[in-house]
Amino acid sequence: MQTLKTFLIWCTAINGSLLTLWTIAFLFAPELTYKTQSKWIPIARENFNLAMYSFLGLFKILFLIFNVVPLLALLIIG
């Protein structure tokens, strides 16, 4: 049980950091993010914004479902 708790704590910390970094990068440097990505994949700005917000939302939902909720459940029962 303790090993699983430790594993979920690390998963939550790492994935939470990735989510935070991705959000900060997109909020504070949207032009740099767009220019960097559009060099690899030609995409219109509107489609890029839609894709970024969609992926951020999906990642946040998956983060909550697969990291935060199981960790909270383990903390409550243990």
C-alpha positions as CSV (number, residue, x, y, z in Angstrom):
1,M,0.0,0.0,0.0
2,Q,2.8,2.4,0.9
3,T,4.6,1.7,-2.4
4,L,1.4,2.5,-4.4
5,K,1.0,5.7,-2.4
6,T,4.6,6.7,-3.2
7,F,4.1,5.9,-6.8
8,L,0.9,7.9,-7.1
9,I,2.5,10.9,-5.3
10,W,5.4,10.9,-7.8
11,C,3.0,10.5,-10.8
12,T,0.9,13.3,-9.5
13,A,3.9,15.6,-9.0
14,I,5.5,14.9,-12.4
15,N,2.2,15.1,-14.3
16,G,1.1,18.2,-12.4
17,S,4.5,19.8,-13.2
18,L,4.1,19.0,-16.9
19,L,0.5,20.4,-16.9
20,T,1.7,23.6,-15.1
21,L,4.7,24.1,-17.4
22,W,2.6,23.5,-20.6
23,T,-0.1,26.0,-19.3
24,I,2.5,28.6,-18.4
25,A,4.3,28.2,-21.8
26,F,1.0,28.6,-23.7
27,L,-0.3,31.5,-21.6
28,F,2.9,33.6,-21.4
29,A,4.6,32.8,-24.7
30,P,1.9,31.9,-27.2
31,E,3.8,33.4,-30.1
32,L,6.9,31.5,-29.4
33,T,4.9,28.3,-28.9
34,Y,3.1,28.8,-32.2
35,K,6.2,29.7,-34.2
36,T,8.1,26.7,-32.8
37,Q,5.2,24.2,-33.6
38,S,4.4,25.7,-37.0
39,K,7.9,25.1,-38.2
40,W,7.3,21.4,-37.8
41,I,3.6,21.2,-38.7
42,P,2.0,24.0,-40.8
43,I,-1.2,24.9,-39.1
44,A,-3.4,28.0,-39.0
45,R,-3.3,30.0,-35.8
46,E,-7.0,29.5,-35.0
47,N,-6.6,25.7,-35.4
48,F,-3.4,25.8,-33.3
49,N,-5.2,27.6,-30.5
50,L,-8.1,25.1,-30.7
51,A,-5.8,22.1,-30.6
52,M,-3.7,23.5,-27.7
53,Y,-6.8,24.3,-25.5
54,S,-8.3,20.9,-26.4
55,F,-5.1,19.0,-25.5
56,L,-4.7,21.1,-22.3
57,G,-8.3,20.3,-21.3
58,L,-7.9,16.6,-22.1
59,F,-4.6,16.4,-20.2
60,K,-6.2,18.1,-17.2
61,I,-9.1,15.7,-17.1
62,L,-6.9,12.7,-17.5
63,F,-4.6,14.1,-14.8
64,L,-7.5,14.4,-12.4
65,I,-8.9,10.9,-13.2
66,F,-5.7,8.9,-13.2
67,N,-3.5,10.7,-10.7
68,V,-5.4,12.9,-8.2
69,V,-8.5,10.8,-7.6
70,P,-6.7,7.5,-7.0
71,L,-4.2,9.3,-4.7
72,L,-7.0,10.9,-2.7
73,A,-8.7,7.6,-2.4
74,L,-5.6,5.9,-1.1
75,L,-5.0,8.8,1.4
76,I,-8.6,8.5,2.6
77,I,-8.5,4.7,3.2
78,G,-4.9,4.5,4.4
